Amino acid sequence: MTTSASNWEQADKAYQAHHTNCLLCISAGISRSSQTRCPAGQALWDTYNAAGMPPHFTWLNKGLKKP
């Protein structure tokens, strides 16, 4: 999936703003498999993941090794 850097940045900022104030989402970020995010956090997380690869990890999309 190809998206613009601004879409990713917007999704990242929205999730991070929520995550820093939500104990459920903080816990889910730490434990990944054993905790779930709150409904609002999960919606933001889904949007973040749908926004594509972070612009600073474009080498992953090309199958290249990190420089």
C-alpha positions as CSV (number, residue, x, y, z in Angstrom):
1,M,0.0,0.0,0.0
2,T,1.4,3.4,-1.0
3,T,0.3,6.4,1.0
4,S,1.7,9.9,1.5
5,A,3.9,10.8,4.3
6,S,1.3,13.4,5.5
7,N,-1.4,10.6,5.9
8,W,1.0,8.6,8.0
9,E,2.1,11.6,10.1
10,Q,-1.5,12.6,10.8
11,A,-2.4,9.1,11.8
12,D,0.7,8.8,14.0
13,K,0.0,12.2,15.7
14,A,-3.6,11.2,16.4
15,Y,-2.7,7.9,17.9
16,Q,0.3,9.2,19.9
17,A,-1.9,12.0,21.4
18,H,-4.4,9.4,22.6
19,H,-1.9,6.8,23.6
20,T,0.0,9.0,26.0
21,N,-3.1,9.6,28.1
22,C,-4.7,6.1,28.0
23,L,-3.6,3.4,30.4
24,L,-5.3,0.7,28.3
25,C,-3.5,1.7,25.1
26,I,-0.1,2.1,26.9
27,S,-0.5,-1.4,28.4
28,A,-1.5,-2.8,25.0
29,G,1.6,-1.2,23.5
30,I,3.8,-2.8,26.1
31,S,2.3,-6.3,26.2
32,R,1.0,-6.5,22.6
33,S,-0.6,-9.9,22.8
34,S,-2.2,-10.0,26.2
35,Q,-3.9,-6.6,26.3
36,T,-6.4,-4.9,24.1
37,R,-6.7,-1.2,23.4
38,C,-9.7,0.9,24.3
39,P,-12.3,1.3,21.5
40,A,-11.2,4.8,20.6
41,G,-7.5,3.8,20.7
42,Q,-8.2,0.7,18.6
43,A,-9.9,2.8,16.0
44,L,-6.9,5.2,15.9
45,W,-4.5,2.2,15.9
46,D,-6.3,0.7,12.9
47,T,-6.1,4.0,11.0
48,Y,-2.4,4.3,11.8
49,N,-1.7,0.8,10.5
50,A,-3.8,1.4,7.4
51,A,-1.8,4.6,6.6
52,G,1.1,2.4,5.4
53,M,4.8,2.3,6.2
54,P,6.3,5.2,8.1
55,P,8.1,7.5,5.7
56,H,11.5,6.9,7.4
57,F,11.2,3.1,6.8
58,T,10.8,3.2,3.0
59,W,13.8,0.8,2.6
60,L,11.5,-1.9,4.1
61,N,9.0,-1.5,1.2
62,K,11.8,-2.1,-1.3
63,G,13.1,-5.2,0.4
64,L,16.5,-3.5,0.9
65,K,18.7,-3.9,3.9
66,K,18.9,-0.9,6.3
67,P,21.8,1.4,5.2
